[in-house]
Amino acid sequence: MTGTGQEPFIAAVKPLVDAIGGGMLPPDEAGPDDVVLSWEGVDVVAVRLPQLADSLDHILAAMERKQGRPLAELDRKAKQEVVRMLEARGAFSVRHGVETVAGALGVSRFTVYNYLNREKT
């Protein structure tokens, strides 16, 4: 996967790949949906992007780590902020996104919809 001088590039890209819940593999193992990254004209690494549903789970887990506790333990205002951030990241365009977020927040789908509608008024 690496050649001379390519390790710094891979090290620089890894935090981004980890943040989106992706994986890295040798470019010659890339599938049609993978993104091959080049450095100085040489294919260095392929990035396997996660499925959208997996991304949402990854985002929710990262939000829990950032909060330092389960999202269900947040107060109402903090949960509303989480919903705003997730909406900005497209979480509710994922099939069953509202249900997944509601479960993570420990609220009903109706409550998530209320949080979403509150922002539009």
Accessible surface in RSA format (square Angstrom, percent):
REM  Atomic radii and reference values for relative SASA: ProtOr
REM  Chains: A
REM  Algorithm: Lee & Richards
REM  Probe-radius: 1.40
REM  Slices: 20
REM RES _ NUM      All-atoms   Total-Side   Main-Chain    Non-polar    All polar
REM                ABS   REL    ABS   REL    ABS   REL    ABS   REL    ABS   REL
RES MET A   1   100.61  52.1  49.22  32.6  51.40 122.4  52.10  44.3  48.52  64.3
RES THR A   2    71.26  50.7  39.45  40.0  31.82  75.8  18.27  24.5  53.00  80.1
RES GLY A   3    29.44  36.3   0.00   N/A  29.44  36.3  29.12  79.9   0.32   0.7
RES THR A   4   144.24 102.6 112.65 114.2  31.59  75.3  83.84 112.6  60.39  91.3
RES GLY A   5    42.93  52.9   0.00   N/A  42.93  52.9  32.95  90.4   9.97  22.3
RES GLN A   6    20.13  11.3  20.13  14.7   0.00   0.0   1.62   3.4  18.52  14.0
RES GLU A   7    88.99  51.1  85.17  64.4   3.82   9.1  56.07 108.5  32.92  26.9
RES PRO A   8    90.20  65.7  78.84  71.9  11.36  41.3  86.09  71.1   4.12  25.6
RES PHE A   9    32.51  16.3  28.59  17.7   3.92  10.2  32.06  19.4   0.44   1.3
RES ILE A  10    19.40  11.0  19.40  14.5   0.00   0.0  19.40  14.0   0.00   0.0
RES ALA A  11    66.21  60.9  50.25  77.5  15.96  36.3  56.97  80.2   9.24  24.5
RES ALA A  12    76.77  70.6  46.80  72.2  29.97  68.2  58.20  82.0  18.57  49.2
RES VAL A  13    21.00  13.8  18.47  16.7   2.52   6.1  21.00  18.2   0.00   0.0
RES LYS A  14    97.50  47.6  97.50  59.8   0.00   0.0  71.74  64.6  25.76  27.4
RES PRO A  15    85.24  62.1  75.15  68.5  10.09  36.7  81.00  66.9   4.24  26.4
RES LEU A  16   117.39  65.4 112.29  80.3   5.10  12.8 116.15  81.6   1.23   3.3
RES VAL A  17     3.91   2.6   3.91   3.5   0.00   0.0   3.91   3.4   0.00   0.0
RES ASP A  18    66.57  46.6  59.57  59.3   7.00  16.6  29.35  69.1  37.22  37.1
RES ALA A  19    60.37  55.5  42.14  65.0  18.23  41.5  53.17  74.9   7.20  19.1
RES ILE A  20    61.25  34.9  54.85  40.9   6.40  15.4  60.18  43.3   1.07   2.9
RES GLY A  21    28.56  35.2   0.00   N/A  28.56  35.2   8.93  24.5  19.64  44.0
RES GLY A  22    18.68  23.0   0.00   N/A  18.68  23.0   2.33   6.4  16.35  36.6
RES GLY A  23    31.30  38.6   0.00   N/A  31.30  38.6  29.18  80.1   2.12   4.7
RES MET A  24    51.93  26.9  22.34  14.8  29.59  70.5  22.34  19.0  29.59  39.2
RES LEU A  25    22.63  12.6  21.87  15.6   0.76   1.9  22.63  15.9   0.00   0.0
RES PRO A  26    33.10  24.1  33.10  30.2   0.00   0.0  33.10  27.3   0.00   0.0
RES PRO A  27    30.77  22.4  21.62  19.7   9.15  33.3  21.86  18.0   8.91  55.4
RES ASP A  28   132.85  93.1  90.85  90.4  42.00  99.3  51.20 120.5  81.65  81.4
RES GLU A  29   107.93  62.0  88.39  66.9  19.53  46.5  36.29  70.2  71.64  58.5
RES ALA A  30    33.67  31.0   6.98  10.8  26.68  60.7   6.98   9.8  26.68  70.7
RES GLY A  31    25.66  31.6   0.00   N/A  25.66  31.6  19.55  53.7   6.11  13.7
RES PRO A  32   143.99 104.9 103.92  94.7  40.07 145.7 116.84  96.5  27.15 168.8
RES ASP A  33   125.81  88.1 109.21 108.7  16.60  39.3  39.83  93.7  85.98  85.7
RES ASP A  34    20.32  14.2   4.62   4.6  15.70  37.1   0.16   0.4  20.16  20.1
RES VAL A  35    65.40  43.0  62.48  56.6   2.92   7.0  65.40  56.8   0.00   0.0
RES VAL A  36    58.64  38.6  33.84  30.6  24.79  59.7  33.84  29.4  24.79  67.2
RES LEU A  37    47.94  26.7  46.38  33.2   1.56   3.9  47.94  33.7   0.00   0.0
RES SER A  38    59.61  50.4  36.13  48.2  23.48  54.1  22.77  48.5  36.84  51.6
RES TRP A  39    99.96  40.1  97.88  47.4   2.08   4.9  94.56  50.4   5.40   8.8
RES GLU A  40   152.97  87.8 109.14  82.6  43.84 104.4  53.83 104.1  99.15  80.9
RES GLY A  41    78.51  96.8   0.00   N/A  78.51  96.8  36.90 101.3  41.61  93.2
RES VAL A  42    78.81  51.9  75.55  68.4   3.26   7.9  78.81  68.5   0.00   0.0
RES ASP A  43    81.66  57.2  67.13  66.8  14.53  34.4  12.31  29.0  69.35  69.2
RES VAL A  44     0.11   0.1   0.00   0.0   0.11   0.3   0.07   0.1   0.04   0.1
RES VAL A  45     0.00   0.0   0.00   0.0   0.00   0.0   0.00   0.0   0.00   0.0
RES ALA A  46     0.00   0.0   0.00   0.0   0.00   0.0   0.00   0.0   0.00   0.0
RES VAL A  47     8.10   5.3   8.10   7.3   0.00   0.0   8.10   7.0   0.00   0.0
RES ARG A  48   113.57  47.7 112.39  57.3   1.19   2.8  49.01  67.0  64.56  39.1
RES LEU A  49    83.77  46.7  72.28  51.7  11.50  28.9  72.28  50.8  11.50  30.9
RES PRO A  50    31.37  22.9   8.74   8.0  22.63  82.3  18.82  15.5  12.56  78.0
RES GLN A  51   131.12  73.3 127.05  92.9   4.07   9.7  43.63  92.9  87.49  66.4
RES LEU A  52   122.12  68.0 117.48  84.0   4.63  11.6 117.48  82.5   4.63  12.5
RES ALA A  53    56.35  51.8  51.89  80.1   4.46  10.2  52.58  74.0   3.78  10.0
RES ASP A  54    80.16  56.2  75.78  75.4   4.38  10.4  18.58  43.7  61.59  61.4
RES SER A  55    21.39  18.1  21.17  28.3   0.21   0.5  14.43  30.7   6.96   9.7
RES LEU A  56     4.22   2.3   3.00   2.1   1.22   3.1   3.83   2.7   0.39   1.0
RES ASP A  57    80.70  56.5  73.95  73.6   6.75  16.0  28.65  67.4  52.05  51.9
RES HIS A  58    53.09  29.0  48.13  33.5   4.96  12.7  32.74  33.7  20.35  23.7
RES ILE A  59    22.56  12.8  21.52  16.0   1.04   2.5  22.53  16.2   0.03   0.1
RES LEU A  60    12.69   7.1  12.38   8.9   0.31   0.8  12.69   8.9   0.00   0.0
RES ALA A  61    42.01  38.6  36.17  55.8   5.84  13.3  40.49  57.0   1.51   4.0
RES ALA A  62    36.36  33.4  31.63  48.8   4.73  10.8  32.19  45.3   4.17  11.1
RES MET A  63    17.31   9.0  15.38  10.2   1.94   4.6  17.22  14.6   0.09   0.1
RES GLU A  64    60.25  34.6  58.28  44.1   1.97   4.7  11.15  21.6  49.10  40.1
RES ARG A  65   159.67  67.0 134.10  68.4  25.57  60.9  82.31 112.5  77.36  46.9
RES LYS A  66   174.88  85.3 138.23  84.8  36.65  87.3  98.65  88.8  76.23  81.2
RES GLN A  67    72.41  40.5  47.62  34.8  24.79  59.0   4.26   9.1  68.15  51.7
RES GLY A  68    65.46  80.7   0.00   N/A  65.46  80.7  33.22  91.2  32.23  72.2
RES ARG A  69   111.13  46.7 101.87  51.9   9.26  22.1  33.78  46.2  77.35  46.9
RES PRO A  70    63.70  46.4  62.74  57.2   0.96   3.5  63.06  52.1   0.64   4.0
RES LEU A  71     0.08   0.0   0.08   0.1   0.00   0.0   0.08   0.1   0.00   0.0
RES ALA A  72    47.89  44.0  32.54  50.2  15.35  34.9  32.61  45.9  15.28  40.5
RES GLU A  73   106.13  60.9  82.61  62.5  23.52  56.0  38.30  74.1  67.83  55.4
RES LEU A  74     7.90   4.4   0.58   0.4   7.31  18.4   0.58   0.4   7.31  19.7
RES ASP A  75    93.62  65.6  82.01  81.6  11.61  27.5  45.76 107.7  47.85  47.7
RES ARG A  76   152.55  64.1 144.31  73.6   8.24  19.6  53.84  73.6  98.70  59.8
RES LYS A  77   157.89  77.0 154.81  95.0   3.08   7.3  98.15  88.3  59.74  63.6
RES ALA A  78    29.24  26.9  22.11  34.1   7.13  16.2  28.19  39.7   1.06   2.8
RES LYS A  79    22.15  10.8  22.15  13.6   0.00   0.0   2.34   2.1  19.81  21.1
RES GLN A  80    20.07  11.2  19.15  14.0   0.93   2.2   3.09   6.6  16.98  12.9
RES GLU A  81    72.54  41.6  72.54  54.9   0.00   0.0  33.51  64.8  39.02  31.9
RES VAL A  82     1.08   0.7   1.08   1.0   0.00   0.0   1.08   0.9   0.00   0.0
RES VAL A  83     0.60   0.4   0.60   0.5   0.00   0.0   0.60   0.5   0.00   0.0
RES ARG A  84    78.41  32.9  71.85  36.6   6.56  15.6  34.13  46.6  44.29  26.8
RES MET A  85    65.51  33.9  60.94  40.3   4.57  10.9  36.36  30.9  29.15  38.6
RES LEU A  86     0.00   0.0   0.00   0.0   0.00   0.0   0.00   0.0   0.00   0.0
RES GLU A  87    61.05  35.1  50.24  38.0  10.81  25.7  23.10  44.7  37.95  31.0
RES ALA A  88    92.18  84.8  47.96  74.0  44.22 100.6  60.71  85.5  31.46  83.3
RES ARG A  89   142.11  59.7 107.25  54.7  34.86  83.0  41.89  57.2 100.22  60.7
RES GLY A  90    30.84  38.0   0.00   N/A  30.84  38.0  27.51  75.5   3.33   7.5
RES ALA A  91     4.23   3.9   0.03   0.0   4.20   9.6   4.23   6.0   0.00   0.0
RES PHE A  92    44.03  22.0  18.13  11.2  25.91  67.4  19.16  11.6  24.87  71.2
RES SER A  93    97.10  82.1  57.21  76.4  39.89  91.9  53.17 113.2  43.94  61.6
RES VAL A  94    18.03  11.9  11.22  10.2   6.81  16.4  13.69  11.9   4.34  11.8
RES ARG A  95   197.40  82.9 175.51  89.5  21.89  52.1  73.51 100.5 123.89  75.1
RES HIS A  96   104.59  57.2  95.04  66.1   9.55  24.4  75.62  77.9  28.97  33.7
RES GLY A  97     1.63   2.0   0.00   N/A   1.63   2.0   0.05   0.1   1.58   3.5
RES VAL A  98    13.19   8.7  11.28  10.2   1.92   4.6  11.28   9.8   1.92   5.2
RES GLU A  99    72.31  41.5  62.88  47.6   9.42  22.4  38.00  73.5  34.31  28.0
RES THR A 100    47.89  34.1  35.75  36.2  12.14  28.9  24.31  32.7  23.58  35.7
RES VAL A 101     0.00   0.0   0.00   0.0   0.00   0.0   0.00   0.0   0.00   0.0
RES ALA A 102     4.48   4.1   4.47   6.9   0.02   0.0   4.47   6.3   0.02   0.0
RES GLY A 103    58.24  71.8   0.00   N/A  58.24  71.8  37.99 104.2  20.25  45.4
RES ALA A 104    27.25  25.1  10.75  16.6  16.50  37.5  22.33  31.4   4.92  13.0
RES LEU A 105     0.00   0.0   0.00   0.0   0.00   0.0   0.00   0.0   0.00   0.0
RES GLY A 106    53.08  65.5   0.00   N/A  53.08  65.5  24.39  66.9  28.69  64.3
RES VAL A 107    34.93  23.0  14.45  13.1  20.47  49.3  24.43  21.2  10.49  28.5
RES SER A 108    60.71  51.3  46.04  61.4  14.67  33.8  50.55 107.7  10.15  14.2
RES ARG A 109   125.08  52.5 121.20  61.8   3.88   9.2  18.66  25.5 106.42  64.5
RES PHE A 110   144.64  72.4 139.79  86.6   4.85  12.6 142.15  86.2   2.49   7.1
RES THR A 111    35.22  25.1  34.99  35.5   0.24   0.6  13.18  17.7  22.04  33.3
RES VAL A 112     0.00   0.0   0.00   0.0   0.00   0.0   0.00   0.0   0.00   0.0
RES TYR A 113    99.50  46.5  99.50  56.6   0.00   0.0  69.30  52.1  30.20  37.2
RES ASN A 114    56.49  39.0  53.30  51.5   3.19   7.7  10.18  24.5  46.31  44.8
RES TYR A 115    14.07   6.6  11.81   6.7   2.25   5.9   6.07   4.6   8.00   9.9
RES LEU A 116    15.68   8.7  15.68  11.2   0.00   0.0  15.68  11.0   0.00   0.0
RES ASN A 117    82.89  57.2  82.29  79.5   0.60   1.4  23.33  56.2  59.55  57.6
RES ARG A 118   122.34  51.4 107.95  55.0  14.38  34.2  50.28  68.7  72.05  43.7
RES GLU A 119    74.22  42.6  46.29  35.0  27.93  66.5  14.90  28.8  59.32  48.4
RES LYS A 120   140.81  68.7 102.81  63.1  38.00  90.5 100.11  90.1  40.70  43.4
RES THR A 121   148.86 105.9  85.14  86.3  63.73 151.9 102.29 137.4  46.58  70.4
END  Absolute sums over single chains surface
CHAIN  1 A     7531.9       5822.0       1709.9       4337.7       3194.2
END  Absolute sums over all chains
TOTAL          7531.9       5822.0       1709.9       4337.7       3194.2
